[in-house]
Amino acid sequence: MKYHEPKIVKNKKAKKQANILFWKVFLIRGGLFFLTSVFAIASALQLSKLVKVNIFQQLLFSLLFVAFFVVTIIVYKKAGKLKEVAYKALFIAVVFWGSMTVLNLFLPVFVSVFIAGALIGLWLEFPTVWIHNILMVLGLAGVASFFGLNFSPAVAMAFLIIASGCDFIATYKTKYAAVAEKEMIEKKVILGFIIPKDYKNFTNKLKQVKPGDNFAIMLGGEVLFSSLLAVSVAPSGFLNAVIIVLFSFIGCLFGYWLFVTQKNVEGKSEPIPALLPVALFAIVGYLVSILIL
């Protein structure tokens, strides 16, 4: 007679595997978030020694930052048949500029250009998950440090609140967030982090990335907008920036926990506005830093 494993044993094994998977993704997601935030603050501290910001600069860079995201949205909606080319051009522009901003603060120019160029070349010829994520860390950290220094905390919080509202609408009302994510994956140009559900999948090619299978996606806005707030206070209060990063980090992980635990009638996780908990915790972190420091 063939042995059949009791249902309770199967359920225990399934639950154990689910817990292991949760913590793997939890650590990878949190690690990339934290690493990018730290790079952004470190770069901002170096960059703040080279530039002095006035009110005119704050206004100018606020307008540039808004223009950057308006152009991004237009590209996603209007590129048509040239979408893949437009996506790649936008991705390369962001990561090269951001990478150069970070690397050039610590390395000679020619070394910075070589490293950034080599990584982008590898991404174009041998696009793997780990190369993509390295470029995103450098790119987002550079963009956050560059713009964040030119924002006051109030402006940075305003961007956080507005972006969170847009994320909420795009997730629950227009469903544009899901459409944009699907298009980015299809074109193999993802403006965010690719989170493998197993460490060995870091070496997988981008064409193998299929969310819900062995990968999850963390869009760059989650890290970028919270890092803007941390960077905006970094030159005048390093510990304030650290507190904001820690609270944002908790918000990122709390958002993932919400995504995993809330299920629909079919037992599947539904998309959530992931920036919302990050923004909430980042702002709370800023208020806490003011009170205790």
C-alpha positions in Angstrom: 0.0 0.0 0.0 1.4 3.4 -1.0 2.1 5.8 1.8 0.3 9.1 1.7 1.7 12.0 3.8 -0.9 13.3 6.3 -2.5 16.6 5.3 -1.3 18.3 8.5 2.3 17.4 7.8 2.0 18.8 4.2 0.5 22.0 5.6 3.3 22.3 8.2 5.9 21.8 5.4 4.2 24.4 3.1 4.0 26.9 6.0 7.7 26.4 6.8 8.7 26.9 3.1 6.5 30.0 2.9 8.2 31.5 6.0 11.6 30.8 4.6 10.6 32.4 1.3 9.2 35.4 3.2 12.4 36.0 5.1 14.6 35.6 2.0 12.7 38.2 0.0 12.4 40.3 3.2 16.2 40.4 3.6 17.0 41.0 -0.1 14.4 43.8 -0.4 15.5 45.4 2.8 19.1 45.1 2.0 18.8 46.8 -1.4 16.6 49.6 0.1 19.0 50.2 3.0 22.2 50.1 0.8 20.7 52.7 -1.7 19.7 55.0 1.2 23.2 54.8 2.8 24.9 55.5 -0.6 22.6 58.5 -1.1 23.4 60.0 2.3 27.2 59.3 2.0 27.2 60.9 -1.5 25.1 63.9 -0.3 27.6 64.6 2.6 30.5 64.7 0.1 28.5 66.7 -2.4 27.4 69.2 0.2 31.1 70.2 0.7 31.2 71.2 -3.0 28.0 73.2 -3.4 26.0 75.8 -1.5 22.3 75.9 -2.0 20.1 79.1 -2.1 16.4 79.6 -2.5 16.7 80.1 -6.2 18.5 76.8 -6.6 15.8 75.0 -4.5 13.1 76.3 -6.8 15.1 75.5 -10.0 15.8 71.9 -8.9 12.3 71.4 -7.7 11.1 72.3 -11.2 13.8 70.0 -12.8 12.7 67.2 -10.6 9.1 67.6 -11.5 10.0 67.9 -15.2 12.1 64.6 -14.9 9.0 62.7 -13.8 6.7 64.4 -16.3 9.0 63.3 -19.1 9.1 59.8 -17.6 5.3 59.5 -17.6 5.1 60.9 -21.2 7.7 58.4 -22.4 5.7 55.5 -20.8 2.4 56.7 -22.3 3.4 58.1 -25.7 6.4 56.2 -26.9 4.3 53.7 -29.0 6.3 51.4 -31.1 9.6 52.9 -29.9 8.8 52.1 -26.2 11.6 49.6 -25.8 14.2 52.1 -27.2 12.7 54.9 -25.1 12.7 52.8 -22.0 16.3 51.8 -22.5 17.4 55.4 -23.2 15.7 56.6 -20.1 17.1 53.8 -18.0 20.7 54.4 -19.2 20.4 58.2 -18.8 19.2 57.8 -15.2 21.7 55.2 -14.1 24.7 56.8 -15.9 24.0 60.2 -14.4 23.3 58.8 -11.0 26.3 56.5 -11.0 28.6 59.3 -12.1 27.2 61.5 -9.3 28.1 58.9 -6.7 31.3 57.4 -8.1 32.9 60.8 -9.1 32.7 61.9 -5.5 35.1 59.1 -4.3 37.0 58.1 -7.5 38.9 59.9 -10.3 36.7 60.9 -13.2 38.2 58.4 -15.7 37.7 55.5 -13.2 34.1 56.6 -12.6 33.4 56.7 -16.3 35.0 53.3 -16.8 33.0 51.6 -14.0 29.7 53.2 -15.0 30.3 52.5 -18.7 31.3 48.9 -18.0 28.2 48.2 -16.0 25.9 49.7 -18.6 27.8 47.7 -21.3 27.3 44.5 -19.3 23.6 45.4 -18.8 23.1 45.8 -22.6 25.0 42.7 -23.6 24.6 40.3 -20.7 21.5 41.7 -18.8 21.4 39.8 -15.5 19.5 40.6 -12.2 22.6 41.4 -10.2 24.0 43.9 -12.8 20.6 45.6 -13.0 20.3 46.0 -9.3 23.8 47.4 -8.9 23.0 50.0 -11.6 19.7 50.8 -9.7 21.6 51.3 -6.4 24.1 53.7 -7.9 21.6 55.4 -10.1 18.9 56.1 -7.5 21.5 57.0 -4.8 23.0 59.6 -7.2 19.6 61.1 -8.2 18.5 61.3 -4.6 21.8 62.9 -3.4 21.8 65.4 -6.3 18.2 66.6 -5.9 17.8 66.1 -2.2 20.5 68.6 -1.3 18.6 71.2 -3.2 15.3 70.6 -1.3 14.2 71.7 2.1 12.7 69.0 4.3 9.3 70.6 3.7 9.6 70.3 -0.1 10.9 66.7 0.2 7.9 65.8 2.3 5.6 67.5 -0.1 7.0 65.3 -2.9 6.6 62.2 -0.7 2.9 63.0 0.0 2.1 63.9 -3.7 3.9 60.8 -5.0 2.1 58.6 -2.4 -1.2 60.0 -3.5 -0.4 59.3 -7.2 0.8 55.7 -6.2 -2.5 55.1 -4.4 -4.6 56.3 -7.4 -2.4 54.4 -9.9 -2.8 51.2 -7.8 -6.5 51.3 -6.9 -8.2 53.6 -9.3 -6.6 53.8 -12.7 -4.7 50.5 -12.4 -1.9 52.2 -14.3 0.8 50.9 -11.8 0.1 47.3 -12.8 0.1 48.2 -16.5 3.4 50.1 -16.3 5.1 47.3 -14.4 3.9 44.8 -16.9 5.2 46.9 -19.8 8.6 47.4 -18.1 9.0 43.7 -17.6 8.0 42.9 -21.2 10.6 45.4 -22.5 13.1 44.1 -20.0 13.7 47.7 -18.7 12.6 47.9 -15.1 13.0 51.2 -13.3 13.2 49.5 -9.9 14.8 46.6 -8.1 14.3 43.0 -9.2 14.0 40.9 -6.0 14.8 37.2 -6.6 13.0 34.7 -4.3 16.3 32.7 -4.1 19.8 34.0 -3.9 20.9 31.9 -6.9 18.5 33.7 -9.1 20.6 36.9 -8.9 22.5 35.4 -11.9 19.4 34.9 -14.0 18.9 36.9 -17.2 16.3 39.7 -17.3 14.2 37.8 -19.9 13.7 35.1 -17.2 12.1 37.7 -14.8 8.4 37.0 -14.2 6.9 38.4 -11.1 4.9 35.9 -9.1 7.2 33.2 -10.3 10.7 33.5 -8.9 10.9 37.3 -8.7 9.2 40.3 -7.2 9.6 44.0 -8.2 10.3 47.0 -5.9 9.9 50.1 -8.0 12.6 52.8 -7.5 10.2 55.4 -6.1 10.0 53.6 -2.8 13.7 54.3 -2.2 14.1 57.5 -4.1 11.4 59.7 -2.4 12.3 58.6 1.1 16.0 59.2 0.4 15.2 62.7 -0.8 13.9 63.5 2.7 16.9 61.9 4.4 19.4 63.7 2.1 17.6 67.1 2.6 18.5 67.0 6.3 21.9 65.2 6.0 24.2 68.3 5.8 22.7 69.9 8.9 22.0 66.7 10.9 23.6 63.4 10.0 21.8 61.6 12.8 18.5 63.0 11.6 19.1 61.5 8.2 20.0 58.1 9.8 16.7 58.1 11.8 14.7 58.9 8.6 16.5 56.1 6.8 15.8 53.6 9.6 12.1 54.6 9.8 11.9 54.4 5.9 13.5 51.0 6.1 10.8 49.8 8.5 8.1 51.3 6.3 9.5 49.4 3.3 9.5 46.1 5.2 6.1 46.8 6.7 4.7 47.4 3.2 6.1 44.0 2.0 4.5 42.4 5.0 1.1 44.0 4.1 1.5 42.8 0.5 2.2 39.2 1.6 -0.4 38.9 4.3 -3.4 40.5 2.6 -5.1 38.0 0.2 -8.0 38.2 -2.2 -10.8 35.6 -2.4 -8.5 33.3 -4.5 -5.8 33.4 -1.9 -3.4 35.6 -3.9 -1.7 38.8 -2.9 -3.1 41.9 -4.5 -1.0 45.0 -5.5 -0.7 47.7 -2.8 0.5 51.3 -3.0 4.0 50.4 -1.7 5.2 54.0 -1.4 2.5 54.9 1.1 3.9 53.0 4.2 7.4 54.1 3.2 6.3 57.8 3.0 4.4 57.5 6.3 7.3 56.1 8.2 9.8 58.5 6.6 7.7 61.5 7.7 7.3 60.0 11.2 11.1 59.5 11.3 11.6 63.1 10.4 9.3 64.3 13.2 10.9 61.9 15.7 14.4 63.2 14.7 13.3 66.8 15.4 11.9 65.9 18.8 14.9 63.9 20.1 17.8 65.7 18.5 
